[in-house]
Structures are given as C-alpha cells and as structure tokens.
Amino acid sequence: MNHKPKTKVFIVTGFLGAGKTTLVKRILRATPDLSKTALLVNEFGKVGVDGSLIRQTAAADIVELSSGCICCSLKTDMIQVLQKIKYEYSPEQILIEATGVADPVSVVEVLREQPLVAEFLLEKTITVLDSDLWEARESFGTVFRNQITRADLILLNKVDLLDPDAIPVILKEIKVVSPKALAIPSLHCNIDPDLFWAVSDLKDKDVQNRAARTGSIFESYDPVKDEYADPDLDRTDISQPDKAGFQTFSFKSQAPMDKAGFDDFLASVPLHLFRIKGPVKFENQTRMLNFVGGRIGWEPWCETDFTRLAFTGWSVREQDVLEQVNACLKQMD
C-alpha cells in the first residue's frame, strides 16, 4: 500500500515582539519555490494582525487562527485546519508562526494527537529571542523558558541593542539553557534561508558552517545544571489567558487619530501593557505600529480605512486604556 509522505512542520516561536513576523517575511521572500509550502499564522487576541502583514509578501497559502492561542484554546481548530490543509493542498511542509504566548510544548502535543501524528512530522522549532529581554528572562515564566529550551535554532535578534562584547557571553548562556540548539545572533532576523530550512539529516558540522557563512557566531559550550532544567516547570496551561497572566483586547475605529495626542498616549503606556500592534490611521496617512515594552516602531502601511490595534499585557484596566485611545481620535468640525 502506498502512503503519502508526512508533511514536515516548522514552528516559529518567540516572545511577543521578538521579530517572528519579520523572520517569516524574510524567509518567504528568499525561498525560490513555495509551491509545496503552507503557512499557518496565529495571533493571540481578538484582532489578527500578523496575517495581514505577511499577506503583503507571501506567495504561500495562508491560514490564520485568531481569538486564542494556537496550542490550547484553539486546539480543535488547529487539528481541523491542519487536516484541511493536508487534504486540499498536500504540502510538503507547513510553516507555523505561533503567537508569542504559545508554549511550544503544547504545540508539539497537538501534533502528536490522532490523526495528526500519522500525517505530520515536526522537523524543526525556530525561536526568535529578543536580545533585550535576555537579562530579565526569569521574569517571563514558563512559556518564555520553553521557547528557549525546546528550540532547535535560536536567533538572538536585535543584537544592535547589545554591547558587542555581550553577544558571545549571551550565546554561551543560551547554550547552557538549551544545549541542543544552534544559537546565532541576528539583526532584523537576517539569516541564510538554507539554515532555516535545514533538516535533521544535515550534519552538525554542515549546519555550523552555514551559520558561519552568515557572519554569525557559534561556540560550543559545556551544559551545566540550570534552573530552567527543572522538569516540574515543563509547561504552562494557557488555555485561558488570565490563568497565564496574559490579557488581550482590541480597538477599532474609522476616525483618524490626532498624531500629537496618540504620541502622548504611547509615552504614558504603563510597563504592564507591553504590546500594542496594528495600523493607526492619521489624517493624511496610515502607519503600522509595533510597540513592545516601551519601544515604538513605525512602518509604512498601504491600507488607510481604519485603525485596528491589538493590546497585550498583565492586569491592565481595559476600559481605561480604551478611553485613553478614544480620546486621541481627531475631533471633526
């Protein structure tokens, strides 16, 4: 009896704002043939944003899950969507961009569910690590920890925020926490696509040589016992966001924002509201906002019809925040 080969699964994970979408866009642009590749995007929150960003670039088929975490609250949906993708497209590989609060342990468990285990093979987990968050890693809990310890490839991203002398030190510390992972520094997730797609049958030496050709640093390091290795802290159930400490809500409006008022709002955002993402409509233009932990990033955005923002934080007074945003709307004469 002839059996179809299993579809290889590549998971891109990483904490909120680390650069996952940037990585996926780069890989999609740089990969010559995407005819046998499907892309599954998940955005934690009521408003999916990353799928819209990627659609401007992608040649691959995209399926987006929103309003929950890909690995828990949408577990049934994920199983159904993967089965549908397999049946309709028969892809050789699927690239899953998981939300920043997804525990890769739970994602892997979904892939082990019947009947997925007979159809799909987890090939690689790629974690994008915001270098600016590493020193405070103990504050981010089990999800952040598992994103590091379960990775096969770790991109230490945004290395321009680091002292150059700190980069090899952090890479060694990463190797202590995740000995099996290949850890390389990156700026704007700029890596060799062959390194991204490299599969398990490549020799370690081969992979290291590929990393070296990108100008990245790879150093072997003897693993030692680390607090992240505690087996009792192996997973977090985030089927309900409030149990994991995460809170998410959204804002939409067709009215333009007052630029000065919105800038004042961003300057006053408390630390526990650490992520705001989405297009913001001003009077003469619309721009894509990526706000992470007090850092503000703006990019051009071609759609101009409305503002659509997704917020993520801990113990945030949603009504107060939405009132502040509403107060930024430009008063029409």
C-alpha positions in Angstrom: 0.0 0.0 0.0 1.3 3.5 -0.9 1.3 6.1 1.8 1.7 9.8 1.3 4.9 11.1 3.0 4.4 13.0 6.2 4.3 16.8 5.9 7.2 18.4 7.6 6.3 21.1 10.2 8.5 24.1 11.0 7.4 26.1 14.1 8.4 29.7 14.5 8.0 30.8 18.1 9.3 33.6 20.3 8.0 36.1 22.9 5.8 39.0 21.8 7.7 41.5 19.7 10.8 39.4 19.2 10.6 39.5 15.4 8.8 36.3 14.3 6.8 38.0 11.5 10.0 39.7 10.3 11.7 36.3 10.1 8.7 34.7 8.3 8.5 37.5 5.8 12.3 37.3 5.1 12.1 33.5 4.6 9.1 33.8 2.3 10.8 36.4 0.2 14.1 34.5 0.0 12.7 31.0 -0.7 12.6 30.4 -4.5 9.9 27.8 -4.6 6.9 27.9 -2.1 4.6 25.8 -4.2 4.7 23.0 -1.7 4.6 25.2 1.4 1.7 26.2 3.5 1.7 28.9 6.2 -0.4 28.8 9.3 -0.5 32.1 11.3 -1.8 32.6 14.8 -2.2 35.9 16.6 -3.2 36.0 20.3 -6.0 38.4 20.6 -9.3 39.4 19.1 -7.7 41.1 16.2 -5.3 39.2 13.9 -2.6 41.5 12.6 0.4 39.4 11.5 -1.6 37.6 8.9 -2.3 40.9 7.1 1.4 41.8 7.3 2.5 38.5 5.8 -0.1 38.6 3.0 1.7 41.6 1.5 4.7 39.4 0.9 3.7 35.7 0.8 3.3 33.5 -2.2 2.4 30.6 0.1 -1.1 29.6 1.1 -2.0 31.3 4.4 -4.5 30.1 7.1 -5.0 32.3 10.1 -6.3 31.4 13.5 -7.2 34.3 15.8 -9.1 34.9 19.1 -7.0 32.4 21.0 -3.7 30.5 21.4 -2.9 28.1 18.7 -1.9 25.4 21.1 -4.6 25.4 23.7 -7.9 27.3 23.3 -7.9 26.6 19.6 -6.6 23.1 19.8 -9.6 21.6 18.0 -9.5 24.3 15.3 -5.8 23.7 14.7 -6.3 20.0 14.2 -9.1 20.6 11.8 -7.2 23.3 9.9 -4.1 21.1 9.6 -6.2 18.2 8.3 -7.9 20.5 5.8 -4.5 21.9 4.6 -3.2 18.3 4.1 -6.3 17.2 2.2 -6.7 20.3 0.0 -3.1 21.2 -0.7 -0.9 18.1 0.1 2.0 20.4 1.1 5.5 19.0 1.6 6.0 21.4 4.5 4.0 23.7 6.8 5.4 26.8 8.5 3.5 27.6 11.7 4.0 31.1 13.2 2.8 30.7 16.7 1.6 33.6 18.9 4.2 35.0 21.3 2.5 33.4 24.3 2.2 29.9 22.8 4.1 27.2 24.7 5.9 25.1 22.1 5.5 22.1 24.4 1.7 22.3 23.9 2.1 22.9 20.1 4.1 19.7 19.9 1.5 17.8 21.9 -1.2 18.9 19.4 0.9 17.5 16.5 1.0 14.2 18.4 -2.8 13.9 18.5 -4.6 11.4 16.4 -4.8 11.6 13.4 -2.2 14.3 13.0 0.7 12.1 14.2 0.3 9.9 11.1 0.3 12.8 8.7 2.7 15.4 10.1 6.4 15.3 11.3 7.8 18.1 13.5 11.0 18.9 11.7 12.2 22.0 13.5 11.4 24.6 16.1 12.9 28.1 15.5 12.8 30.6 18.3 13.3 34.3 17.8 14.8 35.7 21.0 14.7 39.5 21.7 18.2 40.1 23.0 16.9 43.0 25.1 14.8 40.6 27.2 17.5 38.0 28.0 18.8 39.6 31.2 15.2 39.6 32.6 14.4 36.1 31.4 13.5 34.8 34.8 10.6 37.3 34.9 8.8 35.9 31.9 7.9 32.5 33.2 7.5 29.0 31.8 6.3 30.0 28.3 9.5 32.1 27.6 11.6 29.3 29.1 10.1 26.6 27.0 10.5 28.7 23.9 14.3 28.6 24.6 14.7 25.0 25.9 12.6 23.4 23.1 14.3 25.2 20.2 16.4 23.6 17.5 17.5 27.0 16.2 17.6 30.2 18.2 18.0 33.7 16.7 19.4 36.1 19.2 17.7 39.0 17.4 18.2 42.8 17.7 21.9 42.5 18.6 22.3 46.1 17.8 20.8 46.8 21.2 23.7 45.0 22.9 27.3 45.8 23.7 29.3 43.8 21.1 31.2 42.2 23.9 28.0 40.9 25.4 27.0 38.9 22.4 29.3 35.9 22.8 28.6 35.9 26.6 24.8 35.6 25.9 25.3 32.9 23.3 27.2 30.8 25.9 24.4 31.4 28.4 21.9 30.3 25.8 23.9 27.1 25.2 23.8 26.4 29.0 20.0 26.7 28.9 19.4 24.9 25.6 22.5 22.7 24.8 20.9 21.1 21.7 20.1 24.3 19.9 22.1 26.2 17.4 22.2 29.8 18.6 23.2 32.6 16.3 23.0 36.4 16.6 20.9 38.3 14.0 19.8 41.8 13.1 16.3 42.1 11.8 16.2 38.3 11.6 18.6 38.3 8.6 19.8 34.7 8.2 20.6 32.3 5.4 17.2 30.7 4.3 19.1 27.4 3.9 19.9 27.5 7.6 16.2 28.0 8.4 15.0 25.1 6.2 18.0 22.7 7.1 16.5 19.4 8.2 17.7 16.9 10.8 19.7 14.8 8.5 22.2 17.5 7.9 25.4 17.0 9.9 26.0 19.4 12.8 29.2 20.5 11.2 27.3 21.3 8.0 24.9 23.5 9.9 27.6 25.2 11.8 29.4 26.0 8.6 26.2 27.5 7.2 25.9 29.7 10.3 29.5 30.8 9.9 28.8 31.9 6.4 26.1 34.3 7.6 28.8 36.1 9.7 27.2 34.7 12.9 28.9 33.4 16.0 28.6 29.8 17.1 30.5 28.4 20.0 30.1 25.1 21.7 29.7 25.2 25.5 29.5 22.5 28.1 26.0 22.4 29.6 25.6 22.7 33.3 22.6 22.3 35.5 20.4 25.4 35.2 17.3 26.5 36.9 15.5 26.2 33.6 16.0 22.4 33.6 13.5 21.8 36.4 11.2 19.1 35.0 8.4 20.3 37.3 8.3 23.6 35.4 8.0 22.0 32.0 4.8 23.5 30.7 2.1 26.1 31.3 -1.6 25.7 30.5 -2.7 28.8 28.8 -6.0 27.6 27.5 -7.4 30.6 29.4 -5.3 33.7 29.0 -6.0 35.1 32.5 -4.5 31.9 34.1 -1.2 32.5 32.4 -1.4 36.2 33.4 -1.9 37.5 29.9 -4.7 39.8 29.0 -5.7 40.8 25.5 -8.2 43.3 24.0 -8.6 45.3 20.8 -9.6 48.7 19.4 -11.1 49.6 16.0 -12.1 53.0 14.6 -12.5 54.6 11.1 -12.0 58.0 12.6 -8.4 59.4 12.2 -6.1 59.7 15.2 -4.6 63.0 16.3 -0.9 62.4 15.9 0.2 64.5 18.9 -2.4 63.1 21.2 -1.6 59.5 20.2 2.2 60.1 20.7 1.3 61.4 24.2 -0.7 58.2 24.9 2.2 56.0 23.8 4.6 57.9 26.1 2.3 57.2 29.0 1.7 53.5 28.5 2.4 51.6 31.7 5.0 48.8 31.7 2.4 46.0 32.3 0.8 46.9 28.9 3.8 45.7 27.0 2.5 45.1 23.4 0.4 47.3 21.1 0.3 46.3 17.4 -1.7 47.3 14.4 -2.3 50.0 11.7 -3.1 53.5 13.0 -5.0 55.9 10.8 -3.9 59.5 10.9 -5.4 62.4 8.9 -3.0 62.1 6.0 -1.6 58.6 6.3 -1.9 55.2 7.9 1.2 53.6 9.6 1.8 50.2 11.2 2.6 50.5 14.9 4.8 47.9 16.7 5.0 48.9 20.4 7.0 46.5 22.6 8.0 47.2 26.2 8.2 51.0 25.7 9.9 50.8 22.3 8.0 52.3 19.5 8.4 51.2 15.9 6.6 52.6 12.8 6.4 51.2 9.3 4.5 52.3 6.2 1.1 50.8 5.7 -0.8 50.8 2.4 -4.4 50.4 3.7 -5.9 53.6 5.0 -9.5 52.9 6.0 -9.3 52.4 9.8 -7.2 51.9 12.9 -7.0 48.3 14.2 -5.0 47.7 17.4 -4.3 44.6 19.4 -3.2 45.0 23.0 -1.5 42.5 25.3 -0.4 42.9 28.9 -0.9 41.9 32.5 -3.6 43.2 34.9 -4.5 46.0 32.6 -7.6 48.1 33.1 -9.0 47.6 29.6 -11.7 50.3 29.9 -9.2 52.9 31.0 -6.9 52.2 28.1 -9.7 52.2 25.5 -10.9 55.5 26.9 -7.4 57.0 26.5 -7.2 55.8 22.9 -10.7 57.1 22.1 -9.6 60.5 23.5 -6.9 60.5 20.8 -9.4 60.5 18.0 -9.3 63.7 16.0 -12.3 65.9 16.6 -14.1 66.6 13.4 -15.5 70.0 12.7 
